[in-house]
Amino acid sequence: MTKITADMLVGDVLDAHPELAKFFLEIGMHCLGCPMSRGESIKDACSAHGQDADALIEKLNAAL
């Protein structure tokens, strides 16, 4: 995985980079182990939690 994008699934990103979980937790996504994270895109998860997907993706990619 070279660059994280909004259409990637939360579960896939965390499988590849578990160290990035802290960024999801910081914005209130505490249900990272729930079944929804396995099939929900970062964009959709951010929308459901009232968060800015672009800001999160920027942080995730900067951390890689």
CHARMM-style PDB file with segment names, atoms N, HN, CA, C and O in Angstrom:
ATOM      1  N   MET     1       0.860  -1.170   0.000  1.00  0.00      PROA
ATOM      2  CA  MET     1       0.000   0.000   0.000  1.00  0.00      PROA
ATOM      3  C   MET     1       0.905   1.232   0.000  1.00  0.00      PROA
ATOM      4  O   MET     1       1.646   1.470   0.954  1.00  0.00      PROA
ATOM      5  N   THR     2       0.836   1.998  -1.067  1.00  0.00      PROA
ATOM      6  HN  THR     2       0.234   1.804  -1.842  1.00  0.00      PROA
ATOM      7  CA  THR     2       1.733   3.143  -1.169  1.00  0.00      PROA
ATOM      8  C   THR     2       1.084   4.440  -0.721  1.00  0.00      PROA
ATOM      9  O   THR     2       1.742   5.277  -0.102  1.00  0.00      PROA
ATOM     10  N   LYS     3      -0.190   4.621  -1.022  1.00  0.00      PROA
ATOM     11  HN  LYS     3      -0.724   3.941  -1.525  1.00  0.00      PROA
ATOM     12  CA  LYS     3      -0.874   5.846  -0.626  1.00  0.00      PROA
ATOM     13  C   LYS     3      -2.298   5.500  -0.224  1.00  0.00      PROA
ATOM     14  O   LYS     3      -2.990   4.755  -0.918  1.00  0.00      PROA
ATOM     15  N   ILE     4      -2.718   6.044   0.888  1.00  0.00      PROA
ATOM     16  HN  ILE     4      -2.156   6.649   1.451  1.00  0.00      PROA
ATOM     17  CA  ILE     4      -4.067   5.805   1.381  1.00  0.00      PROA
ATOM     18  C   ILE     4      -5.006   6.796   0.703  1.00  0.00      PROA
ATOM     19  O   ILE     4      -4.700   7.981   0.577  1.00  0.00      PROA
ATOM     20  N   THR     5      -6.163   6.280   0.267  1.00  0.00      PROA
ATOM     21  HN  THR     5      -6.411   5.316   0.370  1.00  0.00      PROA
ATOM     22  CA  THR     5      -7.164   7.113  -0.385  1.00  0.00      PROA
ATOM     23  C   THR     5      -8.502   6.966   0.332  1.00  0.00      PROA
ATOM     24  O   THR     5      -8.691   6.041   1.121  1.00  0.00      PROA
ATOM     25  N   ALA     6      -9.424   7.878   0.055  1.00  0.00      PROA
ATOM     26  HN  ALA     6      -9.270   8.629  -0.587  1.00  0.00      PROA
ATOM     27  CA  ALA     6     -10.720   7.910   0.721  1.00  0.00      PROA
ATOM     28  C   ALA     6     -11.570   6.682   0.444  1.00  0.00      PROA
ATOM     29  O   ALA     6     -12.420   6.323   1.258  1.00  0.00      PROA
ATOM     30  N   ASP     7     -11.353   6.034  -0.691  1.00  0.00      PROA
ATOM     31  HN  ASP     7     -10.662   6.326  -1.352  1.00  0.00      PROA
ATOM     32  CA  ASP     7     -12.179   4.882  -1.040  1.00  0.00      PROA
ATOM     33  C   ASP     7     -11.666   3.567  -0.461  1.00  0.00      PROA
ATOM     34  O   ASP     7     -12.310   2.531  -0.622  1.00  0.00      PROA
ATOM     35  N   MET     8     -10.526   3.595   0.203  1.00  0.00      PROA
ATOM     36  HN  MET     8     -10.003   4.437   0.334  1.00  0.00      PROA
ATOM     37  CA  MET     8      -9.992   2.372   0.828  1.00  0.00      PROA
ATOM     38  C   MET     8     -10.815   2.015   2.060  1.00  0.00      PROA
ATOM     39  O   MET     8     -11.342   2.889   2.747  1.00  0.00      PROA
ATOM     40  N   LEU     9     -10.915   0.724   2.323  1.00  0.00      PROA
ATOM     41  HN  LEU     9     -10.488   0.014   1.765  1.00  0.00      PROA
ATOM     42  CA  LEU     9     -11.659   0.250   3.491  1.00  0.00      PROA
ATOM     43  C   LEU     9     -10.835   0.450   4.758  1.00  0.00      PROA
ATOM     44  O   LEU     9      -9.627   0.217   4.778  1.00  0.00      PROA
ATOM     45  N   VAL    10     -11.511   0.881   5.801  1.00  0.00      PROA
ATOM     46  HN  VAL    10     -12.493   1.069   5.785  1.00  0.00      PROA
ATOM     47  CA  VAL    10     -10.847   1.106   7.087  1.00  0.00      PROA
ATOM     48  C   VAL    10     -10.122  -0.166   7.527  1.00  0.00      PROA
ATOM     49  O   VAL    10      -8.961  -0.112   7.934  1.00  0.00      PROA
ATOM     50  N   GLY    11     -10.801  -1.299   7.444  1.00  0.00      PROA
ATOM     51  HN  GLY    11     -11.744  -1.342   7.114  1.00  0.00      PROA
ATOM     52  CA  GLY    11     -10.200  -2.565   7.867  1.00  0.00      PROA
ATOM     53  C   GLY    11      -8.952  -2.928   7.086  1.00  0.00      PROA
ATOM     54  O   GLY    11      -7.985  -3.435   7.654  1.00  0.00      PROA
ATOM     55  N   ASP    12      -8.968  -2.670   5.776  1.00  0.00      PROA
ATOM     56  HN  ASP    12      -9.754  -2.259   5.314  1.00  0.00      PROA
ATOM     57  CA  ASP    12      -7.798  -2.989   4.951  1.00  0.00      PROA
ATOM     58  C   ASP    12      -6.605  -2.112   5.326  1.00  0.00      PROA
ATOM     59  O   ASP    12      -5.469  -2.583   5.390  1.00  0.00      PROA
ATOM     60  N   VAL    13      -6.876  -0.839   5.571  1.00  0.00      PROA
ATOM     61  HN  VAL    13      -7.798  -0.456   5.519  1.00  0.00      PROA
ATOM     62  CA  VAL    13      -5.801   0.085   5.956  1.00  0.00      PROA
ATOM     63  C   VAL    13      -5.189  -0.352   7.286  1.00  0.00      PROA
ATOM     64  O   VAL    13      -3.968  -0.358   7.442  1.00  0.00      PROA
ATOM     65  N   LEU    14      -6.044  -0.715   8.239  1.00  0.00      PROA
ATOM     66  HN  LEU    14      -7.036  -0.710   8.112  1.00  0.00      PROA
ATOM     67  CA  LEU    14      -5.535  -1.116   9.556  1.00  0.00      PROA
ATOM     68  C   LEU    14      -4.856  -2.482   9.523  1.00  0.00      PROA
ATOM     69  O   LEU    14      -3.943  -2.733  10.310  1.00  0.00      PROA
ATOM     70  N   ASP    15      -5.289  -3.370   8.624  1.00  0.00      PROA
ATOM     71  HN  ASP    15      -6.031  -3.167   7.985  1.00  0.00      PROA
ATOM     72  CA  ASP    15      -4.594  -4.650   8.466  1.00  0.00      PROA
ATOM     73  C   ASP    15      -3.160  -4.415   7.987  1.00  0.00      PROA
ATOM     74  O   ASP    15      -2.220  -5.057   8.457  1.00  0.00      PROA
ATOM     75  N   ALA    16      -3.016  -3.489   7.051  1.00  0.00      PROA
ATOM     76  HN  ALA    16      -3.780  -2.968   6.670  1.00  0.00      PROA
ATOM     77  CA  ALA    16      -1.693  -3.211   6.482  1.00  0.00      PROA
ATOM     78  C   ALA    16      -0.836  -2.353   7.405  1.00  0.00      PROA
ATOM     79  O   ALA    16       0.387  -2.490   7.432  1.00  0.00      PROA
ATOM     80  N   HSD    17      -1.486  -1.462   8.164  1.00  0.00      PROA
ATOM     81  HN  HSD    17      -2.480  -1.351   8.142  1.00  0.00      PROA
ATOM     82  CA  HSD    17      -0.758  -0.510   9.018  1.00  0.00      PROA
ATOM     83  C   HSD    17      -1.481  -0.340  10.358  1.00  0.00      PROA
ATOM     84  O   HSD    17      -2.113   0.693  10.580  1.00  0.00      PROA
ATOM     85  N   PRO    18      -1.402  -1.321  11.246  1.00  0.00      PROA
ATOM     86  CA  PRO    18      -2.107  -1.220  12.528  1.00  0.00      PROA
ATOM     87  C   PRO    18      -1.664  -0.023  13.366  1.00  0.00      PROA
ATOM     88  O   PRO    18      -2.411   0.442  14.228  1.00  0.00      PROA
ATOM     89  N   GLU    19      -0.480   0.466  13.123  1.00  0.00      PROA
ATOM     90  HN  GLU    19       0.126   0.088  12.423  1.00  0.00      PROA
ATOM     91  CA  GLU    19       0.012   1.624  13.882  1.00  0.00      PROA
ATOM     92  C   GLU    19      -0.791   2.895  13.584  1.00  0.00      PROA
ATOM     93  O   GLU    19      -0.686   3.875  14.320  1.00  0.00      PROA
ATOM     94  N   LEU    20      -1.578   2.887  12.530  1.00  0.00      PROA
ATOM     95  HN  LEU    20      -1.664   2.091  11.932  1.00  0.00      PROA
ATOM     96  CA  LEU    20      -2.375   4.065  12.169  1.00  0.00      PROA
ATOM     97  C   LEU    20      -3.692   4.144  12.936  1.00  0.00      PROA
ATOM     98  O   LEU    20      -4.414   5.134  12.820  1.00  0.00      PROA
ATOM     99  N   ALA    21      -4.009   3.123  13.711  1.00  0.00      PROA
ATOM    100  HN  ALA    21      -3.423   2.319  13.806  1.00  0.00      PROA
ATOM    101  CA  ALA    21      -5.262   3.108  14.471  1.00  0.00      PROA
ATOM    102  C   ALA    21      -5.398   4.333  15.358  1.00  0.00      PROA
ATOM    103  O   ALA    21      -6.506   4.827  15.566  1.00  0.00      PROA
ATOM    104  N   LYS    22      -4.290   4.826  15.881  1.00  0.00      PROA
ATOM    105  HN  LYS    22      -3.390   4.424  15.712  1.00  0.00      PROA
ATOM    106  CA  LYS    22      -4.348   5.979  16.789  1.00  0.00      PROA
ATOM    107  C   LYS    22      -4.982   7.197  16.130  1.00  0.00      PROA
ATOM    108  O   LYS    22      -5.623   7.996  16.811  1.00  0.00      PROA
ATOM    109  N   PHE    23      -4.817   7.353  14.829  1.00  0.00      PROA
ATOM    110  HN  PHE    23      -4.296   6.704  14.276  1.00  0.00      PROA
ATOM    111  CA  PHE    23      -5.393   8.505  14.147  1.00  0.00      PROA
ATOM    112  C   PHE    23      -6.909   8.387  14.024  1.00  0.00      PROA
ATOM    113  O   PHE    23      -7.621   9.391  14.073  1.00  0.00      PROA
ATOM    114  N   PHE    24      -7.398   7.165  13.863  1.00  0.00      PROA
ATOM    115  HN  PHE    24      -6.820   6.350  13.823  1.00  0.00      PROA
ATOM    116  CA  PHE    24      -8.846   6.943  13.843  1.00  0.00      PROA
ATOM    117  C   PHE    24      -9.420   7.171  15.238  1.00  0.00      PROA
ATOM    118  O   PHE    24     -10.477   7.784  15.389  1.00  0.00      PROA
ATOM    119  N   LEU    25      -8.720   6.677  16.253  1.00  0.00      PROA
ATOM    120  HN  LEU    25      -7.861   6.179  16.131  1.00  0.00      PROA
ATOM    121  CA  LEU    25      -9.177   6.829  17.630  1.00  0.00      PROA
ATOM    122  C   LEU    25      -9.204   8.295  18.053  1.00  0.00      PROA
ATOM    123  O   LEU    25     -10.099   8.710  18.789  1.00  0.00      PROA
ATOM    124  N   GLU    26      -8.238   9.075  17.597  1.00  0.00      PROA
ATOM    125  HN  GLU    26      -7.511   8.737  16.999  1.00  0.00      PROA
ATOM    126  CA  GLU    26      -8.165  10.498  17.948  1.00  0.00      PROA
ATOM    127  C   GLU    26      -9.404  11.277  17.514  1.00  0.00      PROA
ATOM    128  O   GLU    26      -9.768  12.268  18.147  1.00  0.00      PROA
ATOM    129  N   ILE    27     -10.049  10.834  16.438  1.00  0.00      PROA
ATOM    130  HN  ILE    27      -9.753  10.029  15.924  1.00  0.00      PROA
ATOM    131  CA  ILE    27     -11.223  11.569  15.941  1.00  0.00      PROA
ATOM    132  C   ILE    27     -12.532  10.887  16.339  1.00  0.00      PROA
ATOM    133  O   ILE    27     -13.588  11.196  15.786  1.00  0.00      PROA
ATOM    134  N   GLY    28     -12.464   9.969  17.289  1.00  0.00      PROA
ATOM    135  HN  GLY    28     -11.606   9.718  17.738  1.00  0.00      PROA
ATOM    136  CA  GLY    28     -13.666   9.380  17.847  1.00  0.00      PROA
ATOM    137  C   GLY    28     -14.129   8.091  17.213  1.00  0.00      PROA
ATOM    138  O   GLY    28     -15.228   7.624  17.514  1.00  0.00      PROA
ATOM    139  N   MET    29     -13.330   7.501  16.346  1.00  0.00      PROA
ATOM    140  HN  MET    29     -12.438   7.880  16.101  1.00  0.00      PROA
ATOM    141  CA  MET    29     -13.697   6.214  15.749  1.00  0.00      PROA
ATOM    142  C   MET    29     -13.173   5.105  16.651  1.00  0.00      PROA
ATOM    143  O   MET    29     -12.104   4.541  16.413  1.00  0.00      PROA
ATOM    144  N   HSD    30     -13.944   4.804  17.688  1.00  0.00      PROA
ATOM    145  HN  HSD    30     -14.811   5.262  17.881  1.00  0.00      PROA
ATOM    146  CA  HSD    30     -13.530   3.819  18.678  1.00  0.00      PROA
ATOM    147  C   HSD    30     -14.026   2.417  18.356  1.00  0.00      PROA
ATOM    148  O   HSD    30     -13.773   1.480  19.113  1.00  0.00      PROA
ATOM    149  N   CYS    31     -14.722   2.266  17.249  1.00  0.00      PROA
ATOM    150  HN  CYS    31     -14.928   3.027  16.634  1.00  0.00      PROA
ATOM    151  CA  CYS    31     -15.301   0.962  16.894  1.00  0.00      PROA
ATOM    152  C   CYS    31     -14.503   0.302  15.779  1.00  0.00      PROA
ATOM    153  O   CYS    31     -15.087  -0.281  14.866  1.00  0.00      PROA
ATOM    154  N   LEU    32     -13.206   0.384  15.838  1.00  0.00      PROA
ATOM    155  HN  LEU    32     -12.732   0.858  16.580  1.00  0.00      PROA
ATOM    156  CA  LEU    32     -12.358  -0.136  14.769  1.00  0.00      PROA
ATOM    157  C   LEU    32     -12.450  -1.651  14.615  1.00  0.00      PROA
ATOM    158  O   LEU    32     -12.142  -2.178  13.546  1.00  0.00      PROA
ATOM    159  N   GLY    33     -12.855  -2.341  15.632  1.00  0.00      PROA
ATOM    160  HN  GLY    33     -13.105  -1.913  16.501  1.00  0.00      PROA
ATOM    161  CA  GLY    33     -12.979  -3.790  15.549  1.00  0.00      PROA
ATOM    162  C   GLY    33     -14.364  -4.249  15.131  1.00  0.00      PROA
ATOM    163  O   GLY    33     -14.598  -5.449  14.986  1.00  0.00      PROA
ATOM    164  N   CYS    34     -15.284  -3.319  14.937  1.00  0.00      PROA
ATOM    165  HN  CYS    34     -15.094  -2.344  15.055  1.00  0.00      PROA
ATOM    166  CA  CYS    34     -16.647  -3.706  14.580  1.00  0.00      PROA
ATOM    167  C   CYS    34     -16.713  -4.177  13.129  1.00  0.00      PROA
ATOM    168  O   CYS    34     -15.871  -3.803  12.313  1.00  0.00      PROA
ATOM    169  N   PRO    35     -17.698  -4.985  12.815  1.00  0.00      PROA
ATOM    170  CA  PRO    35     -17.823  -5.501  11.448  1.00  0.00      PROA
ATOM    171  C   PRO    35     -17.946  -4.409  10.380  1.00  0.00      PROA
ATOM    172  O   PRO    35     -17.531  -4.622   9.241  1.00  0.00      PROA
ATOM    173  N   MET    36     -18.497  -3.263  10.719  1.00  0.00      PROA
ATOM    174  HN  MET    36     -18.834  -3.090  11.644  1.00  0.00      PROA
ATOM    175  CA  MET    36     -18.642  -2.181   9.738  1.00  0.00      PROA
ATOM    176  C   MET    36     -17.283  -1.717   9.225  1.00  0.00      PROA
ATOM    177  O   MET    36     -17.163  -1.354   8.055  1.00  0.00      PROA
ATOM    178  N   SER    37     -16.270  -1.723  10.063  1.00  0.00      PROA
ATOM    179  HN  SER    37     -16.367  -2.018  11.013  1.00  0.00      PROA
ATOM    180  CA  SER    37     -14.961  -1.237   9.618  1.00  0.00      PROA
ATOM    181  C   SER    37     -14.359  -2.138   8.552  1.00  0.00      PROA
ATOM    182  O   SER    37     -13.495  -1.705   7.790  1.00  0.00      PROA
ATOM    183  N   ARG    38     -14.802  -3.374   8.492  1.00  0.00      PROA
ATOM    184  HN  ARG    38     -15.504  -3.726   9.111  1.00  0.00      PROA
ATOM    185  CA  ARG    38     -14.278  -4.306   7.497  1.00  0.00      PROA
ATOM    186  C   ARG    38     -14.756  -3.945   6.091  1.00  0.00      PROA
ATOM    187  O   ARG    38     -14.068  -4.231   5.112  1.00  0.00      PROA
ATOM    188  N   GLY    39     -15.934  -3.317   5.984  1.00  0.00      PROA
ATOM    189  HN  GLY    39     -16.493  -3.085   6.780  1.00  0.00      PROA
ATOM    190  CA  GLY    39     -16.483  -3.037   4.669  1.00  0.00      PROA
ATOM    191  C   GLY    39     -16.814  -1.586   4.418  1.00  0.00      PROA
ATOM    192  O   GLY    39     -17.479  -1.263   3.433  1.00  0.00      PROA
ATOM    193  N   GLU    40     -16.363  -0.705   5.291  1.00  0.00      PROA
ATOM    194  HN  GLU    40     -15.823  -0.967   6.090  1.00  0.00      PROA
ATOM    195  CA  GLU    40     -16.683   0.718   5.168  1.00  0.00      PROA
ATOM    196  C   GLU    40     -15.445   1.491   4.718  1.00  0.00      PROA
ATOM    197  O   GLU    40     -14.353   1.302   5.255  1.00  0.00      PROA
ATOM    198  N   SER    41     -15.627   2.354   3.737  1.00  0.00      PROA
ATOM    199  HN  SER    41     -16.514   2.507   3.301  1.00  0.00      PROA
ATOM    200  CA  SER    41     -14.506   3.170   3.265  1.00  0.00      PROA
ATOM    201  C   SER    41     -14.174   4.243   4.298  1.00  0.00      PROA
ATOM    202  O   SER    41     -14.986   4.563   5.167  1.00  0.00      PROA
ATOM    203  N   ILE    42     -12.991   4.779   4.188  1.00  0.00      PROA
ATOM    204  HN  ILE    42     -12.332   4.519   3.482  1.00  0.00      PROA
ATOM    205  CA  ILE    42     -12.596   5.866   5.082  1.00  0.00      PROA
ATOM    206  C   ILE    42     -13.546   7.039   4.900  1.00  0.00      PROA
ATOM    207  O   ILE    42     -13.957   7.667   5.876  1.00  0.00      PROA
ATOM    208  N   LYS    43     -13.893   7.333   3.661  1.00  0.00      PROA
ATOM    209  HN  LYS    43     -13.559   6.823   2.868  1.00  0.00      PROA
ATOM    210  CA  LYS    43     -14.814   8.440   3.365  1.00  0.00      PROA
ATOM    211  C   LYS    43     -16.161   8.223   4.058  1.00  0.00      PROA
ATOM    212  O   LYS    43     -16.685   9.136   4.696  1.00  0.00      PROA
ATOM    213  N   ASP    44     -16.713   7.032   3.934  1.00  0.00      PROA
ATOM    214  HN  ASP    44     -16.287   6.290   3.416  1.00  0.00      PROA
ATOM    215  CA  ASP    44     -18.011   6.740   4.550  1.00  0.00      PROA
ATOM    216  C   ASP    44     -17.932   6.743   6.071  1.00  0.00      PROA
ATOM    217  O   ASP    44     -18.843   7.231   6.740  1.00  0.00      PROA
ATOM    218  N   ALA    45     -16.854   6.203   6.615  1.00  0.00      PROA
ATOM    219  HN  ALA    45     -16.115   5.806   6.071  1.00  0.00      PROA
ATOM    220  CA  ALA    45     -16.685   6.182   8.069  1.00  0.00      PROA
ATOM    221  C   ALA    45     -16.576   7.605   8.612  1.00  0.00      PROA
ATOM    222  O   ALA    45     -17.169   7.923   9.643  1.00  0.00      PROA
ATOM    223  N   CYS    46     -15.828   8.454   7.927  1.00  0.00      PROA
ATOM    224  HN  CYS    46     -15.346   8.195   7.089  1.00  0.00      PROA
ATOM    225  CA  CYS    46     -15.693   9.840   8.364  1.00  0.00      PROA
ATOM    226  C   CYS    46     -17.035  10.557   8.282  1.00  0.00      PROA
ATOM    227  O   CYS    46     -17.381  11.338   9.168  1.00  0.00      PROA
ATOM    228  N   SER    47     -17.774  10.296   7.241  1.00  0.00      PROA
ATOM    229  HN  SER    47     -17.493   9.661   6.522  1.00  0.00      PROA
ATOM    230  CA  SER    47     -19.090  10.907   7.082  1.00  0.00      PROA
ATOM    231  C   SER    47     -20.018  10.486   8.224  1.00  0.00      PROA
ATOM    232  O   SER    47     -20.727  11.316   8.792  1.00  0.00      PROA
ATOM    233  N   ALA    48     -20.008   9.204   8.554  1.00  0.00      PROA
ATOM    234  HN  ALA    48     -19.432   8.530   8.092  1.00  0.00      PROA
ATOM    235  CA  ALA    48     -20.855   8.686   9.629  1.00  0.00      PROA
ATOM    236  C   ALA    48     -20.482   9.256  10.989  1.00  0.00      PROA
ATOM    237  O   ALA    48     -21.332   9.363  11.872  1.00  0.00      PROA
ATOM    238  N   HSD    49     -19.215   9.623  11.163  1.00  0.00      PROA
ATOM    239  HN  HSD    49     -18.524   9.536  10.445  1.00  0.00      PROA
ATOM    240  CA  HSD    49     -18.731  10.149  12.444  1.00  0.00      PROA
ATOM    241  C   HSD    49     -18.593  11.675  12.438  1.00  0.00      PROA
ATOM    242  O   HSD    49     -18.101  12.258  13.404  1.00  0.00      PROA
ATOM    243  N   GLY    50     -19.024  12.316  11.358  1.00  0.00      PROA
ATOM    244  HN  GLY    50     -19.424  11.843  10.573  1.00  0.00      PROA
ATOM    245  CA  GLY    50     -18.961  13.775  11.287  1.00  0.00      PROA
ATOM    246  C   GLY    50     -17.546  14.315  11.227  1.00  0.00      PROA
ATOM    247  O   GLY    50     -17.259  15.373  11.787  1.00  0.00      PROA
ATOM    248  N   GLN    51     -16.654  13.594  10.547  1.00  0.00      PROA
ATOM    249  HN  GLN    51     -16.887  12.735  10.091  1.00  0.00      PROA
ATOM    250  CA  GLN    51     -15.250  13.991  10.474  1.00  0.00      PROA
ATOM    251  C   GLN    51     -14.841  14.296   9.038  1.00  0.00      PROA
ATOM    252  O   GLN    51     -15.493  13.859   8.090  1.00  0.00      PROA
ATOM    253  N   ASP    52     -13.770  15.041   8.889  1.00  0.00      PROA
ATOM    254  HN  ASP    52     -13.241  15.397   9.660  1.00  0.00      PROA
ATOM    255  CA  ASP    52     -13.239  15.424   7.585  1.00  0.00      PROA
ATOM    256  C   ASP    52     -12.318  14.321   7.061  1.00  0.00      PROA
ATOM    257  O   ASP    52     -11.228  14.110   7.593  1.00  0.00      PROA
ATOM    258  N   ALA    53     -12.762  13.622   6.021  1.00  0.00      PROA
ATOM    259  HN  ALA    53     -13.648  13.793   5.589  1.00  0.00      PROA
ATOM    260  CA  ALA    53     -11.983  12.516   5.466  1.00  0.00      PROA
ATOM    261  C   ALA    53     -10.650  12.992   4.905  1.00  0.00      PROA
ATOM    262  O   ALA    53      -9.635  12.315   5.069  1.00  0.00      PROA
ATOM    263  N   ASP    54     -10.640  14.143   4.248  1.00  0.00      PROA
ATOM    264  HN  ASP    54     -11.465  14.693   4.114  1.00  0.00      PROA
ATOM    265  CA  ASP    54      -9.395  14.643   3.658  1.00  0.00      PROA
ATOM    266  C   ASP    54      -8.343  14.913   4.724  1.00  0.00      PROA
ATOM    267  O   ASP    54      -7.164  14.618   4.528  1.00  0.00      PROA
ATOM    268  N   ALA    55      -8.768  15.474   5.849  1.00  0.00      PROA
ATOM    269  HN  ALA    55      -9.725  15.713   6.008  1.00  0.00      PROA
ATOM    270  CA  ALA    55      -7.829  15.759   6.936  1.00  0.00      PROA
ATOM    271  C   ALA    55      -7.255  14.459   7.504  1.00  0.00      PROA
ATOM    272  O   ALA    55      -6.058  14.372   7.778  1.00  0.00      PROA
ATOM    273  N   LEU    56      -8.113  13.452   7.678  1.00  0.00      PROA
ATOM    274  HN  LEU    56      -9.085  13.523   7.455  1.00  0.00      PROA
ATOM    275  CA  LEU    56      -7.642  12.170   8.210  1.00  0.00      PROA
ATOM    276  C   LEU    56      -6.678  11.510   7.231  1.00  0.00      PROA
ATOM    277  O   LEU    56      -5.626  11.014   7.635  1.00  0.00      PROA
ATOM    278  N   ILE    57      -7.024  11.500   5.967  1.00  0.00      PROA
ATOM    279  HN  ILE    57      -7.878  11.903   5.638  1.00  0.00      PROA
ATOM    280  CA  ILE    57      -6.166  10.875   4.955  1.00  0.00      PROA
ATOM    281  C   ILE    57      -4.808  11.568   4.890  1.00  0.00      PROA
ATOM    282  O   ILE    57      -3.780  10.915   4.713  1.00  0.00      PROA
ATOM    283  N   GLU    58      -4.810  12.866   5.033  1.00  0.00      PROA
ATOM    284  HN  GLU    58      -5.645  13.396   5.177  1.00  0.00      PROA
ATOM    285  CA  GLU    58      -3.539  13.615   5.037  1.00  0.00      PROA
ATOM    286  C   GLU    58      -2.671  13.163   6.203  1.00  0.00      PROA
ATOM    287  O   GLU    58      -1.469  12.958   6.041  1.00  0.00      PROA
ATOM    288  N   LYS    59      -3.276  13.006   7.381  1.00  0.00      PROA
ATOM    289  HN  LYS    59      -4.253  13.173   7.513  1.00  0.00      PROA
ATOM    290  CA  LYS    59      -2.523  12.542   8.563  1.00  0.00      PROA
ATOM    291  C   LYS    59      -2.008  11.122   8.367  1.00  0.00      PROA
ATOM    292  O   LYS    59      -0.863  10.816   8.700  1.00  0.00      PROA
ATOM    293  N   LEU    60      -2.861  10.259   7.826  1.00  0.00      PROA
ATOM    294  HN  LEU    60      -3.791  10.508   7.556  1.00  0.00      PROA
ATOM    295  CA  LEU    60      -2.478   8.861   7.630  1.00  0.00      PROA
ATOM    296  C   LEU    60      -1.292   8.756   6.668  1.00  0.00      PROA
ATOM    297  O   LEU    60      -0.324   8.045   6.940  1.00  0.00      PROA
ATOM    298  N   ASN    61      -1.375   9.459   5.560  1.00  0.00      PROA
ATOM    299  HN  ASN    61      -2.161  10.036   5.339  1.00  0.00      PROA
ATOM    300  CA  ASN    61      -0.291   9.396   4.587  1.00  0.00      PROA
ATOM    301  C   ASN    61       0.992  10.024   5.109  1.00  0.00      PROA
ATOM    302  O   ASN    61       2.083   9.542   4.806  1.00  0.00      PROA
ATOM    303  N   ALA    62       0.875  11.091   5.887  1.00  0.00      PROA
ATOM    304  HN  ALA    62      -0.012  11.482   6.132  1.00  0.00      PROA
ATOM    305  CA  ALA    62       2.058  11.730   6.475  1.00  0.00      PROA
ATOM    306  C   ALA    62       2.751  10.779   7.452  1.00  0.00      PROA
ATOM    307  O   ALA    62       3.977  10.785   7.567  1.00  0.00      PROA
ATOM    308  N   ALA    63       1.965   9.967   8.150  1.00  0.00      PROA
ATOM    309  HN  ALA    63       0.970   9.962   8.056  1.00  0.00      PROA
ATOM    310  CA  ALA    63       2.536   9.029   9.121  1.00  0.00      PROA
ATOM    311  C   ALA    63       3.242   7.860   8.449  1.00  0.00      PROA
ATOM    312  O   ALA    63       4.119   7.233   9.044  1.00  0.00      PROA
ATOM    313  N   LEU    64       2.862   7.568   7.215  1.00  0.00      PROA
ATOM    314  HN  LEU    64       2.150   8.077   6.731  1.00  0.00      PROA
ATOM    315  CA  LEU    64       3.539   6.475   6.509  1.00  0.00      PROA
ATOM    316  C   LEU    64       4.894   6.945   6.087  1.00  0.00      PROA
ATOM    317  OT1 LEU    64       5.646   6.187   5.474  1.00  0.00      PROA
TER     318      LEU     64
END
